[in-house]
């Protein structure tokens, strides 16, 4: 999904989410020239392709220039079949999404997993700017991660690099086996322990209190003992999961995105929770909140056409 820049001056990025599609146009310095969001046509593949194409056309008109187009999406394009795999927006799976988008646009595009786009955004001009190897983690309704090497996405041979959320929780305690059921068909995936809904579910198991992850954090801040214990357990599991990847990648920086990245107690406590599980004499890798927040994915999609 790459080709010439076709004379384009600006970079246009699309972030295809389960409920919304965001678009942005950046100039060479990363300044926003145009942006928009529209609802995602859920369960409608043809409608999704059409909506993305219409959004691109609208943004190019606003920017007053043709643009390169990068798209961040859930899942990935299989290099074996050219079809989408592993997307939680399930109506994309098994479809030639990249081919259909290029046909709709009439030009080459670049398309990447949305977590890889987060990593690229933060590596170019975000919390990982100036770093060679950036590992970006998404902690929200789901859990994923992406890797950027020298400001470019590291997708891997099978386009699954960074699929962290569907590995098992490292060093599980007896009461963590086999772990909660995951939609992928397994039990005990990292996603079932450290997503926002996972924090709420574990709190309910511990205390019998059903509430949102945000409510658990609020109760923890208010000093409620059960919430404090639930958050401490969450942080311990997250630290184990982060250390597992640090031991393999040894990144220059870990960037945390998603809704839970806005919890200062998480960003502040995570280095201490990670350090005991890192195979080194010290752990001083910076762990930072994403600089661009919710805009990181769409900015990273635009930066897929980086200066060459």
Residue, then its C-alpha position, 0 to 999 in steps of 0.5 A: x500500500x505504498x507508492x509515489x507522493x503524486x505531487x501532494x503537498x500535505x499529509x492526510x490521515x484517517x483513523x478508523x474507529x469502531x464508532x467514529x472516523x477521524x480525519x486530519x490534514x497536516x503540513x510539513x511541520x505538523x500544523x493542523x490545516x483541516x480536521x473532521x469526525x464522522x460516525x462509523x457506519x457500523x456493520x456496513x463494509x461498503x458504507x465504511x469505504x464510502x464514508x472514508x472516501x467522502x471524508x478524504x475528499x472533504x478534507x482535501x477541499x478544506x486544505x485546498x491541496x491534494x494530499x497523501x493519504x494514510x489510514x489507521x485501522x483496527x487489525x491489519x492487512x494480511x500479507x498472505x491474502x491481502x484481506x483484513x484480519x484481527x479487526x474488532x470492527x468485525x465487518x472489515x475482516x476478510x475484506x480487501x479493504x486496502x484495495x477498495x480504498x485505493x480504488x475509491x481514492x484513485x491513488x496509492x495509500x498507506x495503511x497501518x494498524x491503529x496502534x502502530x499509528x499511535x507509535x509513529x505519531x508519538x515518535x515523530x513529534x510526541x512523547x517519544x520525539x527524538x527516540x529511535x525505538x518507541x513502544x506505544x501502549x493503548x489502555x482503553x476499552x481494549x488493549x493493544x500496542x504499536x512499535x515505531x523504529x526511526x519514526x516508521x511503523x514496525x509491522x512485522x512479517x505477519x503484520x502482528x508486531x505489537x499485538x500485546x493484548x492477546x498474550x497471556x498475563x506474565x507470571x500469573x498467581x494461582x488466583x489468576x489462572x485460567x483468567x477471564x474469558x477473552x473475545x478472541x477465544x482464549x482465557x487470561x489475555x493481558x487485555x482481560x486484566x488491564x483494559x478499562x472494563x477489566x479494571x471494573x470487572x476485577x473490582x466487582x469480583x473482589x468487592x461485589x460492587x459493580x461500577x465503571x473503571x472511572x468510578x474505581x479510580x475515583x473511589x481509589x482517590x477518595x481513599x476507599x480501601x477496596x478500590x485502592x486494593x483493586x487499583x494496586x492489583x491492576x498496576x501490578x498486572x500492568x507492570x508485569x505485562x510491560x516488563x515482558x515487552x521491555x525485556x524483549x524490545x528494550x525500547x527508548x521510551x514507553x508511551x501510554x495512550x488510551x483513556x487510562x493514560x489520563x490517570x496520573x497515578x498509573x503513569x506515576x506508579x507504573x515504573x515501580x510496578x515494572x522494575x522488579x520484572x525487568x531483567x537488568x540491574x536497573x530500569x530507567x526507561x521513561x514511561x510517558x503519557x501520549x502527548x497528542x492524546x486522542x489525536x495520536x492515531x489520526x496524526x500517526x496515519x498522516x505521518x505514514x507518509x514521512x519525509x523521504 
